Amino acid sequence: MDVLKSLELSTEEEMQCIFAIEMLATKLEHPTGLFFNLLNNLCQSDVVSFPAAKAWKEDGKADNQRGKGVCVSSCHNLLVEMQMEYEEGENDMETN
């Protein structure tokens, strides 16, 4: 994942990564842990940021909804954890 980390993707490009793994998970009929593990690895490798994950979750375009509910449910706790870490980082930046 080091190669992906060095790309410096925009939020939109990061969202496209998430949509791609969502589409893969949906096509494979949501194998247990697939979407969560892929998203978690992308987040841990700093390829996908919380703002991109939040934008993906909140995206309401009809074209992006097939299988999305299952994916969102599978990573709910990860998204909450990412949000907490993101907000802590924002608070740390404000105090420095």
N, C-alpha and C positions, 0 to 999 in steps of 0.2 A: 504494500500500500504506500510505500515511501514515494513512488513515482507519482501517484495520484495526489499526494499531499503537496508536492511541489508545483502543482498546476495553478494554484490560486484561482479557483473557480468563483464565478459570481453567484449570488444567491439563486438566480434563475437556473444556472447550470447545476448547482447543487440540488435544486428541486427536481431537475430532469433526471439526476441520478436516482433519487428516491422514487420517482415515477417509474423508472426502468425496473427497479427491484420489485415495486408493487405489481407491475405487469408480469414479471417473471413468476412471482408467488401466485398470482391469480391464474396464470396459464398452467402452472403445475398443481392447481387446486389446493393451494395453501398448506404445503407440508408443515408440520409442527415446527415452529422455531425458525423457519427459513427467513421470513421477512425481518423478524426481530434481530436475528444474528447478523444478517447482512447490514442492516441499518446501524446496529450497535458497532460493528467493525468500522463502518465508514465514519461514524461519529468519534470513536476512540482514536482513529487515525487522523482526525482533524480534516477529513475530506468534506464532511457535511456538518454545517453549523446549526445551532438552535434556531436562528432566524429562518433558515431554509426549511427546517423540519416543521416549524410552526406554520410557515406559508403553505407548505404541502398539505398539512392537516386541514387548514382553513380554506384551501382551494375548493371552490364550488362548481367548477366547470363540469358540465355534463359528461364530456368526453373522458374525464379523469375519475369517474365514480365507480366503475366496474371493479368490484373486489376491494375497494378502498376501506369499507367499514371493517372488514376482517383484519386488514393490515393495521388500521388505527387502533383497534382493540388489542392486537397482539403487542403493540409497542407503547401502550398508554403509560406504563410505569417508567419506561425509558424517556419518554417525552417530558414527564413530570421532573425526573432527575436532571435532564438537560436544562430545563427551565430554571431549576433551582441553582445549578452551577452557573448558568448564564447571568442570572440576577446577582449572585454573589460576586462574579467578576465585574459586573457593572458597578456594584457598590464599592468594591475595592478600588476601582478606577476613580470614583468620585471622591474617595477619602484621601487619595494620593495627590 
